Amino acid sequence: MFIGLPGIVSRIIGRFLISVLLSSPFFIAGGLAHLDPSVPLPLTIVVLCVGAAIILLGTYMSLSGVAPTPTLATGERTLVSRHPSQLPAYSRIIISLPFIIGTGYMFTFTEVPYVYPFVTFVIGMYFFFKGMMKYMRNLHITYTITDRRVMHMYKFLWLQTKEIPVTRIISISEARSFFEIITGRGTVVVSAGIGAGQTVRIEEIDNVTPVAETLREMLPQGGTP
């Protein structure tokens, strides 16, 4: 589908602003640390370098984030095409903010032992980087269901594809993680056997039930037991 130049420009600007937002806590922390003589200079440099790495990596992945499009066989029809929702990724980042802010407050305005801000810092960084990497990865994922197969496609530097022929599907189920529940998203799990290689997970999509029902309608007897 042709997006047009204004749409492309607005998408690029929007993704760049998100990268700036993701890196801003590190630039702010590095700036505050630089103004505090008691903070070691190497620590300030490390924090600023992390912020710079995030904005560079985020900008590159955002600008190159073109979701892959499957090549269909003759006569094959696309029934469903989805991309992961970014809300679960954003929710992870939002949850990290109280821990990061609490770390800065304890480190700057209190005299509590360093172990407490260290623990909150580790927790905050865990959720922050999980959300950030989830956001960047989702830019490159496409889920496609045709009348012949179910496909999971991920393209960054090179294309990775996992697909299951519709005739081999033996199980279809719906699942929701904590972050999917709080954002109203869900996952459809399509299995053709035992093991990760026999399973396609259509993760973090909205309106998950119609996708599962589309798959069930293609099964013998109209559904799974």
N, CA, C and O of each residue as an XYZ file, in Angstrom:
900
protein
N       0.854     -1.200      0.000
C       0.000      0.000      0.000
C       0.884      1.241      0.000
O       1.833      1.341      0.777
N       0.568      2.167     -0.862
C       1.331      3.395     -0.966
C       0.944      4.352      0.153
O      -0.225      4.714      0.287
N       1.908      4.757      0.946
C       1.636      5.601      2.104
C       1.665      7.068      1.746
O       0.848      7.842      2.245
N       2.585      7.463      0.896
C       2.721      8.869      0.547
C       3.808      9.526      1.371
O       4.110      9.103      2.487
N       4.396     10.581      0.793
C       5.509     11.250      1.455
C       5.137     11.841      2.813
O       5.893     11.643      3.765
N       4.007     12.561      2.962
C       3.661     13.092      4.298
C       3.523     12.005      5.352
O       3.946     12.189      6.494
N       2.932     10.868      4.978
C       2.791      9.780      5.932
C       4.129      9.203      6.337
O       4.340      8.884      7.507
N       5.043      9.063      5.379
C       6.380      8.526      5.676
C       7.137      9.474      6.607
O       7.751      9.045      7.585
N       7.084     10.785      6.285
C       7.794     11.777      7.108
C       7.250     11.791      8.537
O       8.018     11.812      9.498
N       5.925     11.781      8.671
C       5.335     11.804     10.013
C       5.684     10.546     10.789
O       5.904     10.605     11.998
N       5.737      9.408     10.108
C       6.113      8.162     10.778
C       7.563      8.211     11.246
O       7.872      7.782     12.357
N       8.456      8.733     10.401
C       9.868      8.832     10.778
C      10.047      9.775     11.960
O      10.781      9.465     12.898
N       9.372     10.937     11.920
C       9.481     11.899     13.020
C       8.929     11.297     14.312
O       9.519     11.457     15.381
N       7.802     10.610     14.207
C       7.211     10.001     15.395
C       8.126      8.970     16.014
O       8.292      8.948     17.234
N       8.719      8.119     15.207
C       9.624      7.096     15.729
C      10.900      7.712     16.298
O      11.436      7.225     17.293
N      11.390      8.788     15.663
C      12.576      9.459     16.201
C      12.280     10.076     17.566
O      13.110     10.007     18.472
N      11.107     10.674     17.714
C      10.742     11.268     19.002
C      10.625     10.209     20.085
O      10.968     10.464     21.239
N      10.147      9.026     19.728
C      10.082      7.941     20.707
C      11.482      7.514     21.129
O      11.716      7.233     22.305
N      12.416      7.463     20.180
C      13.804      7.124     20.518
C      14.409      8.172     21.450
O      15.131      7.834     22.388
N      14.112      9.442     21.186
C      14.597     10.512     22.068
C      13.991     10.366     23.454
O      14.682     10.544     24.457
N      12.706     10.043     23.515
C      12.045      9.868     24.805
C      12.651      8.709     25.588
O      12.837      8.810     26.801
N      12.957      7.616     24.907
C      13.535      6.459     25.581
C      14.928      6.753     26.134
O      15.303      6.219     27.177
N      15.688      7.587     25.450
C      17.054      7.885     25.889
C      17.121      9.053     26.860
O      18.145      9.246     27.516
N      16.041      9.842     26.968
C      16.079     11.058     27.787
C      16.396     10.817     29.261
O      17.114     11.627     29.847
N      15.897      9.735     29.905
C      16.272      9.551     31.312
C      17.771      9.458     31.541
O      18.277      9.904     32.571
N      18.479      8.879     30.584
C      19.925      8.729     30.745
C      20.644     10.055     30.523
O      21.622     10.352     31.210
N      20.169     10.853     29.571
C      20.789     12.162     29.371
C      20.511     13.087     30.562
O      21.382     13.853     30.974
N      19.298     13.012     31.107
C      18.971     13.825     32.277
C      19.809     13.393     33.473
O      20.371     14.226     34.184
N      19.889     12.067     33.689
C      20.680     11.559     34.810
C      22.152     11.903     34.634
O      22.829     12.258     35.599
N      22.652     11.798     33.400
C      24.055     12.143     33.158
C      24.328     13.616     33.371
O      25.377     13.990     33.896
N      23.366     14.472     32.957
C      23.540     15.906     33.178
C      23.534     16.271     34.653
O      24.346     17.078     35.105
N      22.606     15.670     35.407
C      22.555     15.930     36.853
C      23.807     15.402     37.557
O      24.335     16.031     38.475
N      24.268     14.233     37.107
C      25.482     13.672     37.707
C      26.696     14.545     37.427
O      27.578     14.684     38.275
N      26.739     15.133     36.233
C      27.866     16.012     35.884
C      27.895     17.262     36.764
O      28.963     17.800     37.057
N      26.703     17.720     37.185
C      26.634     18.908     38.040
C      26.949     18.602     39.500
O      27.174     19.517     40.293
N      26.966     17.331     39.854
C      27.246     16.942     41.236
C      28.700     16.497     41.346
O      29.059     15.453     40.802
N      29.554     17.270     42.042
C      30.980     16.916     42.130
C      31.233     15.580     42.814
O      32.285     14.974     42.612
N      30.280     15.111     43.625
C      30.497     13.857     44.353
C      30.322     12.628     43.481
O      30.734     11.535     43.869
N      29.718     12.785     42.304
C      29.506     11.647     41.406
C      30.764     11.420     40.576
O      31.243     12.349     39.925
N      31.307     10.206     40.585
C      32.519      9.942     39.802
C      32.303     10.219     38.311
O      31.254      9.902     37.749
N      33.317     10.814     37.690
C      33.213     11.137     36.269
C      33.000      9.907     35.390
O      32.208      9.974     34.450
N      33.682      8.770     35.659
C      33.422      7.586     34.812
C      31.961      7.149     34.828
O      31.439      6.707     33.804
N      31.286      7.266     35.988
C      29.878      6.897     36.062
C      29.034      7.811     35.184
O      28.123      7.353     34.494
N      29.341      9.109     35.214
C      28.613     10.058     34.368
C      28.794      9.730     32.892
O      27.839      9.782     32.117
N      30.016      9.393     32.509
C      30.298      9.067     31.107
C      29.536      7.806     30.679
O      28.990      7.745     29.577
N      29.509      6.809     31.559
C      28.807      5.569     31.238
C      27.316      5.831     31.023
O      26.724      5.324     30.071
N      26.710      6.626     31.913
C      25.281      6.920     31.795
C      24.996      7.657     30.485
O      24.040      7.327     29.783
N      25.820      8.652     30.155
C      25.620      9.388     28.909
C      25.841      8.502     27.681
O      25.150      8.649     26.673
N      26.792      7.595     27.768
C      27.043      6.688     26.648
C      25.871      5.734     26.440
O      25.521      5.411     25.305
N      25.267      5.285     27.539
C      24.087      4.431     27.409
C      22.967      5.194     26.716
O      22.302      4.653     25.832
N      22.752      6.446     27.108
C      21.733      7.262     26.457
C      22.018      7.453     24.979
O      21.111      7.365     24.151
N      23.288      7.717     24.642
C      23.651      7.892     23.235
C      23.449      6.601     22.450
O      22.985      6.630     21.310
N      23.801      5.458     23.065
C      23.627      4.175     22.383
C      22.150      3.888     22.125
O      21.789      3.365     21.071
N      21.296      4.233     23.095
C      19.856      3.984     22.933
C      19.292      4.817     21.798
O      18.540      4.305     20.968
N      19.646      6.102     21.749
C      19.076      6.956     20.706
C      19.617      6.570     19.325
O      18.889      6.654     18.335
N      20.885      6.149     19.246
C      21.435      5.744     17.953
C      20.808      4.436     17.483
O      20.380      4.323     16.334
N      20.755      3.438     18.385
C      20.168      2.154     18.017
C      18.675      2.300     17.741
O      18.153      1.738     16.778
N      17.995      3.063     18.598
C      16.561      3.250     18.410
C      16.243      3.965     17.116
O      15.304      3.594     16.413
N      17.026      4.998     16.792
C      16.793      5.736     15.553
C      17.035      4.851     14.340
O      16.258      4.868     13.386
N      18.117      4.077     14.381
C      18.430      3.204     13.242
C      17.348      2.154     13.042
O      16.872      1.948     11.925
N      16.957      1.485     14.139
C      15.947      0.439     14.015
C      14.584      1.020     13.659
O      13.797      0.382     12.959
N      14.304      2.229     14.138
C      13.036      2.857     13.801
C      12.972      3.229     12.327
O      11.962      2.999     11.663
N      14.064      3.808     11.820
C      14.082      4.221     10.414
C      14.103      3.022      9.484
O      13.563      3.082      8.379
N      14.727      1.923      9.923
C      14.786      0.729      9.076
C      13.652     -0.229      9.375
O      13.588     -1.322      8.814
N      12.755      0.183     10.262
C      11.677     -0.702     10.696
C      10.573     -0.832      9.667
O       9.500     -0.249      9.823
N      10.830     -1.587      8.625
C       9.828     -1.862      7.597
C       9.361     -3.293      7.785
O      10.130     -4.230      7.571
N       8.113     -3.470      8.184
C       7.592     -4.814      8.428
C       7.602     -5.614      7.138
O       7.220     -5.093      6.090
N       8.033     -6.878      7.191
C       8.117     -7.687      5.971
C       6.742     -8.040      5.414
O       5.751     -8.116      6.141
N       6.715     -8.250      4.115
C       5.482     -8.639      3.411
C       5.701    -10.002      2.775
O       6.670    -10.186      2.039
N       4.818    -10.965      3.043
C       5.036    -12.314      2.495
C       4.791    -12.371      0.993
O       4.018    -11.591      0.436
N       5.463    -13.307      0.364
C       5.236    -13.592     -1.047
C       4.244    -14.743     -1.140
O       4.504    -15.830     -0.623
N       3.130    -14.517     -1.783
C       2.070    -15.515     -1.855
C       2.191    -16.359     -3.112
O       2.657    -15.899     -4.155
N       1.758    -17.611     -2.983
C       1.719    -18.506     -4.139
C       0.527    -18.146     -5.023
O      -0.369    -17.405     -4.617
N       0.537    -18.679     -6.221
C      -0.556    -18.416     -7.147
C      -1.877    -18.920     -6.567
O      -1.984    -20.082     -6.175
N      -2.865    -18.056     -6.515
C      -4.163    -18.436     -5.988
C      -4.290    -18.354     -4.482
O      -5.383    -18.554     -3.952
N      -3.206    -18.067     -3.773
C      -3.249    -17.978     -2.303
C      -3.846    -16.639     -1.885
O      -3.526    -15.604     -2.469
N      -4.720    -16.659     -0.865
C      -5.406    -15.443     -0.415
C      -5.016    -15.097      1.016
O      -4.932    -15.970      1.879
N      -4.783    -13.824      1.251
C      -4.497    -13.340      2.611
C      -5.818    -13.127      3.349
O      -6.691    -12.394      2.886
N      -5.948    -13.783      4.505
C      -7.151    -13.650      5.318
C      -6.966    -12.657      6.459
O      -7.871    -11.885      6.780
N      -5.780    -12.687      7.068
C      -5.478    -11.794      8.194
C      -4.029    -11.357      8.078
O      -3.151    -12.170      7.788
N      -3.777    -10.071      8.304
C      -2.416     -9.538      8.370
C      -2.347     -8.584      9.559
O      -3.079     -7.595      9.609
N      -1.484     -8.875     10.499
C      -1.396     -8.082     11.714
C       0.059     -7.780     12.059
O       0.983     -8.466     11.623
N       0.225     -6.726     12.861
C       1.509     -6.390     13.471
C       1.302     -6.314     14.982
O       0.200     -6.001     15.433
N       2.329     -6.591     15.764
C       2.168     -6.512     17.213
C       1.806     -5.094     17.650
O       2.307     -4.116     17.094
N       0.942     -4.994     18.638
C       0.635     -3.703     19.238
C       1.821     -3.243     20.083
O       2.516     -4.060     20.688
N       2.044     -1.936     20.121
C       3.151     -1.392     20.924
C       2.729     -1.092     22.368
O       3.581     -0.760     23.192
N       1.449     -1.199     22.689
C       1.009     -0.856     24.040
C       1.662     -1.706     25.123
O       2.049     -1.153     26.153
N       1.808     -3.040     24.948
C       2.524     -3.801     25.981
C       3.963     -3.336     26.180
O       4.469     -3.336     27.302
N       4.622     -2.939     25.091
C       5.988     -2.424     25.220
C       5.995     -1.108     25.989
O       6.826     -0.900     26.874
N       5.054     -0.215     25.642
C       4.970      1.056     26.360
C       4.661      0.846     27.844
O       5.179      1.571     28.693
N       3.819     -0.144     28.159
C       3.450     -0.368     29.560
C       4.652     -0.813     30.376
O       4.770     -0.444     31.545
N       5.546     -1.597     29.788
C       6.764     -1.990     30.497
C       7.613     -0.769     30.822
O       8.145     -0.645     31.925
N       7.734      0.131     29.850
C       8.535      1.338     30.063
C       7.906      2.214     31.135
O       8.610      2.753     31.989
N       6.580      2.358     31.097
C       5.891      3.182     32.096
C       6.071      2.605     33.490
O       6.278      3.354     34.445
N       5.994      1.273     33.624
C       6.182      0.645     34.932
C       7.596      0.864     35.455
O       7.806      0.919     36.667
N       8.566      0.988     34.557
C       9.949      1.192     35.000
C      10.188      2.581     35.583
O      11.109      2.771     36.376
N       9.355      3.560     35.189
C       9.629      4.944     35.578
C       9.613      5.185     37.090
O      10.510      5.868     37.583
N       8.639      4.661     37.860
C       8.693      4.883     39.311
C       9.975      4.349     39.956
O      10.507      4.959     40.883
N      10.466      3.216     39.465
C      11.704      2.659     40.013
C      12.899      3.543     39.685
O      13.772      3.759     40.526
N      12.930      4.058     38.439
C      14.043      4.925     38.041
C      13.993      6.243     38.801
O      15.021      6.722     39.278
N      12.801      6.836     38.918
C      12.663      8.089     39.658
C      12.980      7.874     41.135
O      13.642      8.701     41.762
N      12.505      6.761     41.686
C      12.810      6.453     43.083
C      14.297      6.276     43.322
O      14.820      6.673     44.363
N      14.974      5.678     42.355
C      16.426      5.527     42.474
C      17.111      6.881     42.530
O      17.979      7.113     43.373
N      16.715      7.785     41.620
C      17.311      9.121     41.623
C      17.034      9.877     42.908
O      17.903     10.576     43.428
N      15.809      9.732     43.420
C      15.461     10.433     44.670
C      16.280      9.902     45.838
O      16.842     10.686     46.603
N      16.357      8.581     45.988
C      17.117      8.010     47.108
C      18.599      8.330     46.996
O      19.268      8.580     47.998
N      19.104      8.320     45.774
C      20.533      8.571     45.588
C      20.891     10.037     45.826
O      21.992     10.349     46.279
N      19.938     10.947     45.512
C      20.243     12.376     45.560
C      19.832     13.021     46.879
O      20.573     13.841     47.422
N      18.664     12.662     47.399
C      18.093     13.402     48.514
C      18.050     12.627     49.829
O      17.587     13.164     50.835
N      18.514     11.398     49.847
C      18.511     10.633     51.087
C      19.901     10.076     51.357
O      20.802     10.170     50.523
N      20.050      9.498     52.537
C      21.327      8.891     52.906
C      21.162      7.400     53.184
O      21.907      6.821     53.974
N      20.183      6.788     52.530
C      19.976      5.357     52.711
C      21.155      4.600     52.109
O      21.823      5.115     51.212
N      21.420      3.385     52.588
C      22.513      2.589     51.999
C      22.332      2.417     50.497
O      21.210      2.315     50.001
N      23.440      2.385     49.789
C      23.388      2.316     48.334
C      22.706      1.058     47.813
O      22.303      1.014     46.651
N      22.569      0.032     48.655
C      21.954     -1.212     48.195
C      20.496     -0.985     47.786
O      20.007     -1.640     46.865
N      19.792     -0.056     48.466
C      18.381      0.186     48.148
C      18.209      0.849     46.789
O      17.433      0.349     45.975
N      18.896      1.950     46.507
C      18.775      2.501     45.146
C      19.313      1.570     44.071
O      18.863      1.605     42.926
N      20.283      0.734     44.446
C      20.801     -0.220     43.455
C      19.724     -1.225     43.063
O      19.569     -1.541     41.883
N      18.982     -1.728     44.048
C      17.927     -2.700     43.768
C      16.837     -2.074     42.904
O      16.408     -2.678     41.921
N      16.382     -0.871     43.256
C      15.340     -0.218     42.455
C      15.854      0.124     41.055
O      15.096      0.094     40.085
N      17.145      0.449     40.958
C      17.727      0.740     39.652
C      17.711     -0.501     38.760
O      17.357     -0.419     37.584
N      18.094     -1.647     39.319
C      18.119     -2.890     38.546
C      16.707     -3.256     38.077
O      16.511     -3.639     36.924
N      15.729     -3.134     38.978
C      14.342     -3.455     38.607
C      13.855     -2.510     37.512
O      13.261     -2.946     36.526
N      14.110     -1.209     37.692
C      13.684     -0.231     36.693
C      14.325     -0.473     35.342
O      13.654     -0.397     34.312
N      15.628     -0.765     35.335
C      16.315     -1.002     34.071
C      15.823     -2.273     33.392
O      15.773     -2.348     32.164
N      15.462     -3.270     34.191
C      14.955     -4.514     33.607
C      13.677     -4.231     32.808
O      13.579     -4.613     31.642
N      12.700     -3.564     33.430
C      11.455     -3.273     32.729
C      11.684     -2.289     31.580
O      11.066     -2.408     30.523
N      12.579     -1.313     31.792
C      12.827     -0.305     30.764
C      13.402     -0.945     29.503
O      12.907     -0.704     28.403
N      14.451     -1.764     29.661
C      15.084     -2.354     28.491
C      14.218     -3.448     27.869
O      14.258     -3.643     26.654
N      13.432     -4.169     28.686
C      12.500     -5.127     28.111
C      11.483     -4.413     27.224
O      11.185     -4.872     26.122
N      10.953     -3.290     27.707
C      10.006     -2.525     26.916
C      10.632     -1.928     25.675
O      10.036     -1.953     24.598
N      11.836     -1.389     25.820
C      12.499     -0.767     24.683
C      12.810     -1.789     23.591
O      12.563     -1.532     22.413
N      13.355     -2.952     23.981
C      13.690     -3.961     22.988
C      12.425     -4.554     22.362
O      12.417     -4.901     21.181
N      11.363     -4.668     23.155
C      10.096     -5.151     22.608
C       9.555     -4.162     21.571
O       9.066     -4.567     20.517
N       9.643     -2.870     21.876
C       9.183     -1.845     20.939
C       9.965     -1.922     19.626
O       9.374     -1.906     18.546
N      11.283     -2.004     19.721
C      12.103     -2.025     18.513
C      11.874     -3.291     17.705
O      11.805     -3.244     16.476
N      11.756     -4.418     18.386
C      11.539     -5.673     17.678
C      10.185     -5.690     16.972
O      10.068     -6.196     15.856
N       9.170     -5.140     17.621
C       7.824     -5.165     17.041
C       7.736     -4.404     15.724
O       6.859     -4.679     14.905
N       8.636     -3.452     15.515
C       8.633     -2.690     14.269
C       8.921     -3.570     13.054
O       8.627     -3.188     11.921
N       9.492     -4.739     13.293
C       9.971     -5.578     12.192
C       9.201     -6.886     12.069
O       9.653     -7.796     11.374
N       8.054     -7.003     12.722
C       7.317     -8.266     12.751
C       5.991     -8.142     11.992
O       5.288     -7.139     12.107
N       5.669     -9.172     11.220
C       4.378     -9.280     10.548
C       3.817    -10.676     10.787
O       4.520    -11.677     10.645
N       2.546    -10.725     11.149
C       1.833    -11.997     11.252
C       0.851    -12.069     10.082
O       0.078    -11.135      9.866
N       0.873    -13.153      9.339
C      -0.007    -13.301      8.185
C      -0.678    -14.665      8.219
O      -0.033    -15.690      8.440
N      -1.981    -14.657      7.997
C      -2.743    -15.900      7.864
C      -3.353    -15.913      6.467
O      -4.082    -14.994      6.094
N      -3.055    -16.949      5.703
C      -3.657    -17.126      4.390
C      -4.547    -18.366      4.422
O      -4.674    -19.023      5.455
N      -5.156    -18.675      3.291
C      -5.985    -19.866      3.229
C      -5.155    -21.146      3.155
O      -5.702    -22.245      3.063
N      -3.801    -20.991      3.198
C      -2.928    -22.166      3.120
C      -1.954    -22.294      4.290
O      -1.517    -23.404      4.596
N      -1.600    -21.180      4.955
C      -0.555    -21.253      5.984
C      -0.671    -20.096      6.967
O      -1.355    -19.102      6.724
N       0.028    -20.269      8.088
C       0.151    -19.243      9.123
C       1.615    -18.857      9.209
O       2.476    -19.723      9.367
N       1.914    -17.547      9.105
C       3.305    -17.107      9.018
C       3.648    -16.079     10.087
O       2.862    -15.184     10.396
N       4.845    -16.235     10.640
C       5.459    -15.236     11.515
C       6.726    -14.775     10.813
O       7.625    -15.580     10.571
N       6.811    -13.491     10.484
C       7.959    -12.965      9.742
C       8.626    -11.859     10.541
O       7.970    -10.937     11.027
N       9.957    -11.972     10.669
C      10.759    -10.959     11.361
C      11.933    -10.595     10.452
O      12.715    -11.456     10.048
N      12.040     -9.304     10.141
C      13.100     -8.882      9.241
C      13.880     -7.726      9.835
O      13.381     -6.606      9.934
N      15.126     -8.017     10.234
C      16.092     -6.988     10.620
C      17.453     -7.511     10.191
O      17.932     -8.516     10.716
N      18.071     -6.832      9.239
C      19.300     -7.266      8.579
C      19.012     -8.443      7.646
O      19.380     -8.400      6.472
N      18.353     -9.502      8.158
C      17.952    -10.608      7.300
C      16.568    -11.083      7.722
O      16.083    -10.748      8.802
N      15.946    -11.864      6.857
C      14.566    -12.284      7.069
C      14.519    -13.632      7.789
O      15.199    -14.583      7.405
N      13.704    -13.690      8.835
C      13.446    -14.940      9.540
C      11.950    -15.245      9.426
O      11.112    -14.417      9.782
N      11.632    -16.416      8.938
C      10.236    -16.792      8.723
C       9.941    -18.135      9.381
O      10.709    -19.089      9.253
N       8.821    -18.190     10.081
C       8.308    -19.453     10.621
C       6.871    -19.591     10.128
O       6.068    -18.669     10.273
N       6.552    -20.735      9.551
C       5.207    -20.909      9.024
C       4.715    -22.337      9.250
O       5.497    -23.284      9.334
N       3.400    -22.455      9.345
C       2.747    -23.745      9.535
C       1.645    -23.872      8.481
O       0.791    -22.990      8.384
N       1.642    -24.939      7.696
C       0.533    -25.150      6.756
C      -0.776    -25.365      7.518
O      -0.799    -26.013      8.564
N      -1.836    -24.826      6.992
C      -3.135    -24.945      7.659
C      -3.526    -26.410      7.835
O      -4.157    -26.766      8.831
N      -3.159    -27.253      6.884
C      -3.548    -28.669      6.953
C      -2.854    -29.408      8.090
O      -3.274    -30.510      8.442
N      -1.797    -28.831      8.678
C      -1.060    -29.508      9.752
C      -1.427    -28.976     11.133
O      -0.933    -29.494     12.135
N      -2.271    -27.964     11.212
C      -2.623    -27.391     12.512
C      -3.429    -28.402     13.323
O      -4.405    -28.975     12.838
N      -2.996    -28.611     14.578
C      -3.716    -29.532     15.463
C      -4.249    -28.825     16.705
O      -5.070    -29.389     17.429
N      -3.798    -27.607     16.959
C      -4.251    -26.915     18.166
C      -4.202    -25.413     17.960
O      -3.241    -24.876     17.408
N      -5.257    -24.743     18.413
C      -5.326    -23.283     18.398
C      -5.799    -22.827     19.769
O      -6.843    -23.274     20.244
N      -5.056    -21.959     20.396
C      -5.438    -21.486     21.728
C      -5.142    -20.001     21.847
O      -4.367    -19.438     21.074
N      -5.779    -19.381     22.834
C      -5.549    -17.974     23.134
C      -4.868    -17.857     24.492
O      -5.175    -18.614     25.413
N      -3.947    -16.909     24.616
C      -3.229    -16.700     25.869
C      -3.024    -15.209     26.068
O      -3.000    -14.432     25.113
N      -2.878    -14.828     27.330
C      -2.628    -13.416     27.657
C      -1.629    -13.319     28.791
O      -1.818    -13.918     29.850
N      -0.565    -12.562     28.567
C       0.393    -12.273     29.626
C      -0.136    -11.125     30.474
O      -1.172    -10.538     30.161
N       0.581    -10.806     31.550
C       0.159     -9.706     32.418
C       0.062     -8.402     31.643
O      -0.910     -7.662     31.792
N       1.056     -8.114     30.820
C       1.069     -6.851     30.087
C       0.027     -6.848     28.973
O      -0.478     -5.787     28.607
N      -0.296     -7.995     28.439
C      -1.376     -8.062     27.455
C      -2.734     -7.841     28.124
O      -3.620     -7.211     27.547
N      -2.892     -8.358     29.331
C      -4.159     -8.180     30.048
C      -4.412     -6.707     30.343
O      -5.514     -6.210     30.110
N      -3.410     -6.007     30.851
C      -3.634     -4.616     31.257
C      -3.750     -3.676     30.057
O      -4.206     -2.542     30.201
N      -3.341     -4.141     28.872
C      -3.458     -3.300     27.671
C      -4.534     -3.803     26.715
O      -4.707     -3.242     25.633
N      -5.257     -4.848     27.098
C      -6.339     -5.350     26.255
C      -5.871     -6.058     25.000
O      -6.592     -6.093     24.002
N      -4.679     -6.620     25.036
C      -4.150     -7.361     23.887
C      -4.104     -8.849     24.207
O      -4.470     -9.257     25.310
N      -3.658     -9.663     23.254
C      -3.603    -11.097     23.487
C      -2.738    -11.805     22.468
O      -2.195    -11.190     21.551
N      -2.619    -13.121     22.647
C      -1.781    -13.957     21.793
C      -2.576    -15.160     21.318
O      -3.315    -15.771     22.089
N      -2.420    -15.498     20.038
C      -2.974    -16.728     19.481
C      -1.817    -17.704     19.287
O      -0.830    -17.384     18.625
N      -1.947    -18.889     19.866
C      -0.906    -19.910     19.766
C      -1.380    -20.985     18.797
O      -2.378    -21.661     19.044
N      -0.660    -21.134     17.702
C      -1.000    -22.111     16.669
C       0.053    -23.217     16.695
O       1.244    -22.951     16.536
N      -0.393    -24.462     16.898
C       0.536    -25.584     17.035
C       0.268    -26.646     15.985
O      -0.877    -26.953     15.653
N       1.368    -27.201     15.468
C       1.288    -28.324     14.538
C       1.975    -29.554     15.123
O       2.124    -30.567     14.440
N       2.387    -29.471     16.366
C       3.087    -30.568     17.012
C       3.692    -30.099     18.318
O       3.287    -29.073     18.864
N       4.656    -30.845     18.817
C       5.314    -30.540     20.083
C       6.645    -29.858     19.807
O       7.417    -30.310     18.961
N       6.914    -28.773     20.521
C       8.178    -28.070     20.360
C       8.000    -26.699     19.744
O       7.015    -26.429     19.057
N       8.992    -25.817     20.007
C       8.911    -24.446     19.510
C       8.891    -24.382     17.989
O       8.267    -23.492     17.412
N       9.576    -25.327     17.334
C       9.620    -25.328     15.880
C       8.291    -25.670     15.236
O       8.098    -25.439     14.043
N       7.365    -26.224     16.027
C       6.056    -26.593     15.511
C       4.960    -25.625     15.966
O       3.771    -25.923     15.848
N       5.368    -24.477     16.480
C       4.410    -23.520     17.036
C       4.663    -22.128     16.483
O       5.810    -21.691     16.388
N       3.594    -21.435     16.120
C       3.648    -20.027     15.739
C       2.824    -19.244     16.748
O       1.645    -19.532     16.954
N       3.447    -18.253     17.377
C       2.755    -17.408     18.348
C       2.485    -16.038     17.718
O       3.411    -15.311     17.360
N       1.214    -15.707     17.593
C       0.812    -14.396     17.075
C       0.600    -13.513     18.297
O      -0.488    -13.485     18.872
N       1.648    -12.791     18.691
C       1.706    -12.174     20.010
C       1.281    -10.705     20.008
O       1.498     -9.967     19.047
N       0.661    -10.312     21.139
C       0.395     -8.912     21.469
C      -0.381     -8.188     20.362
O      -0.011     -7.093     19.940
N      -1.458     -8.822     19.907
C      -2.306     -8.197     18.892
C      -3.625     -7.775     19.524
O      -4.021     -8.306     20.561
N      -4.298     -6.827     18.903
C      -5.629     -6.449     19.370
C      -6.678     -7.315     18.665
O      -6.406     -7.918     17.627
N      -7.874     -7.364     19.242
C      -8.965     -8.184     18.696
C      -8.493     -9.606     18.414
O      -8.566    -10.100     17.290
N      -8.009    -10.243     19.475
C      -7.375    -11.553     19.308
C      -8.376    -12.645     18.963
O      -8.043    -13.559     18.209
N      -9.584    -12.575     19.490
C     -10.559    -13.653     19.271
C     -10.942    -13.832     17.795
O     -10.992    -14.972     17.333
N     -11.218    -12.746     17.022
C     -11.518    -12.953     15.593
C     -10.397    -13.648     14.827
O     -10.668    -14.396     13.887
N      -9.157    -13.418     15.208
C      -8.038    -14.091     14.545
C      -8.086    -15.587     14.829
O      -7.922    -16.406     13.925
N      -8.312    -15.938     16.099
C      -8.411    -17.351     16.453
C      -9.594    -18.009     15.763
O      -9.491    -19.149     15.310
N     -10.710    -17.308     15.679
C     -11.890    -17.875     15.032
C     -11.666    -18.083     13.536
O     -12.156    -19.057     12.964
N     -10.930    -17.176     12.902
C     -10.608    -17.348     11.483
C      -9.836    -18.638     11.261
O     -10.080    -19.351     10.288
N      -8.904    -18.941     12.160
C      -8.130    -20.172     12.050
C      -9.002    -21.394     12.322
O      -8.895    -22.399     11.620
N      -9.850    -21.315     13.321
C     -10.698    -22.467     13.660
C     -11.658    -22.821     12.521
O     -11.970    -23.993     12.311
N     -12.117    -21.820     11.797
C     -13.040    -22.073     10.698
C     -12.387    -22.847      9.557
O     -13.081    -23.467      8.750
N     -11.052    -22.813      9.486
C     -10.367    -23.528      8.415
C     -10.028    -24.963      8.788
O      -9.559    -25.729      7.946
N     -10.263    -25.339     10.057
C      -9.952    -26.681     10.509
C     -11.058    -27.661     10.157
O     -12.205    -27.249      9.984
N     -10.746    -28.951     10.045
C     -11.803    -29.963      9.852
C     -12.780    -29.929     11.024
O     -12.376    -29.663     12.156
N     -14.019    -30.186     10.775
C     -15.089    -30.159     11.765
C     -15.350    -28.753     12.305
O     -16.146    -28.595     13.231
N     -14.680    -27.701     11.733
C     -14.940    -26.324     12.115
C     -14.303    -25.877     13.394
O     -14.692    -24.824     13.899
N     -13.355    -26.585     13.966
C     -12.714    -26.118     15.193
C     -11.846    -27.195     15.789
O     -11.704    -28.283     15.231
N     -11.259    -26.878     16.943
C     -10.405    -27.784     17.687
C     -11.182    -28.370     18.842
O     -12.133    -27.746     19.312
N     -10.810    -29.561     19.321
C     -11.543    -30.122     20.450
C     -11.263    -29.367     21.710
O     -11.800    -29.705     22.764
